[in-house]
Amino acid sequence: MGLNGNANGNAKGTRQEDAEPKQAGLTQLAICIGGIYMSFLTWALLQERIHTTTYGPKSQKFNYSVFLNTVQSALAALTGYVYLYLSAPKNASGRSIPPIFPSRAILLPLSLIAVTSSLASPFGYASLKHLDYITFILAKSCKLLPVMFLHLTVFQKRYPIYKYMVVAMVTLGVAVFTLHHPSTAKKASKSTNLNGNSNLGLFLLGVNLLFDGVTNTVQDNIFTTYRPYTGPQMMCAQNIMATLLTVSYLFLSPYLAATGLGDWFGLSSNGGELKEALNFVTTYPDVGWEVLGFGVCGAVGQVFIFYTLSHFSSLLLVTVTVTRKMLTMLLSVVWFGHVISGMQWVGVSLVFGGVGFEGLITRREKLAKERAKKEAAIKKGGKKEL
C-alpha cells in the first residue's frame, strides 16, 4: 500500500494498448455472469429482508445503514486484497503485487469516490422507508441519467440523438411505474401524508443516484488518467478508504449527537449507531448472520464485476448488471409477494428496453470502430511491404 509513483497509477500518458481489456474465453465469461447473478441476487434478497423484517414484540427493524455499509466495505477491502494478490504476476522472487495507492495524485479522486459511494447507500436505504423495494430496484437501473447529466454539465460532453432518446424512455418508464403504484399502498394510509412520503422517498433516491453517478464518472476518469491502474487495485483502495470513513463516523456520531448538529441531522443520542447496531445484533442474532451474508455476497460480487471489467468490456458488464436487476425485481415479486399492475409492467419495459437499446447501439458502434481499426492496420501493413 505504499505511495510508489513509479509502479503505476501516474497521471501520465501510456500506450493505449496497456489499457485495453484482455479478452478471456467463454468459460470465464460464463463464470463471470453466473458469479454476478448468484452473488447479487442473494445480496438483493438479503438487503430487502434485513430492511423489512421486524423483530421482537415492538416490531423493530434494523435501520443502521452506515453499520451495514461498513461491514460490506470492510469485507470487500479484505476480499479485494486477496483478489489483488492472486491476480499479481509471478516472478523469481514471488508475486509482484502492485501498490494499492501508487501515487499521491491518485489519492484525491480515490477519496472522492470513497465519500460518494459511502454517502450513496444511506440515502438509498432512507428512501426505502417511503418507497417500496420494486421502485427502488427500478430506479437504481437508471444510473444513465446522473452520469449523462454530469458529463453534460461538468465535462461539457455532447451525445448522439439516440442517447437522449434512451434517457427519455428511462425517465418515462420510471414516471409510469411510480404513478401507477398498487392500490394496496394507498389503502395503507388515507391521509395526504402518503404523497409527501413518496415525494421525500423519490428525492432521497435521486440523491442516491446522483452520488452513484459521481462515483462511476470519477472511476472512469481514474482508469483513463492513471494507467495502468487495475480493477483489483481500485476495489481494494476504494473499500479501504470507505471503511475508514464510515468507521470514523460510527465512532464520532455519539459526540456529534450531543451537539446542535445531532438534532439537525437526526443523529441518535442513545450511544450512537455503532452501539445500537451491536445491541440489535446481540439481541437478535439472526439479523447478524444476515448482515454478514449481505457483506460476503457484496464482496464476492465486486470481484466478479472487476474481473469482467478487466477481461471483457464495460459494455458487457452493463448488459449483465441490467439483466441482473430485472431478475432481482422479478425474484423480489415472487419471493416477497409484491404486486405489479399492468401499467407498471409498461414502465418496466420502457426502462429496460431503453437501456437494452442503448447497449445494442453502443455495441454496433464499437464493432464498427474495431473493423475500421483492423482495416487501417491491414492497409498500413500493405504499404510497408511495398
ABEGO torsion letter per residue (X at the ends): XBBBAAABGBBBBBBAAAABBBBBBAAAAAAAAAAAAAAAAAAAAAAAAAAABBBEAAGBBBBBAAAAAAAAAAAAAAAAAAAAAAABBBBAAEBBBBBABABAAAAAAAAAAAAAAAAAAAAAAAAAAABBAAAAAAAAAAAAAAAAAAAAAAAGBBBBAAAAAAAAAAAAAAAAAAAABBAAAAAABABAAAAAAAAAAAAAAAAAAAAAAAAAAAAAAAAAABOBBBAAAAAAAAAAAAAAAAAAAAAAAAAAAABAAAAAAGBBAAGEAAAAAAAAAAABAAAAAAAAAAAAAAAAAAAAAAAAAAABBAAAAAAAAAAAAAAAAAAAAAAAGBBBBAAAAAAAAAAAAAAAAAAAAAAAAAAAAAAAAAAAAAAAAAAAAX
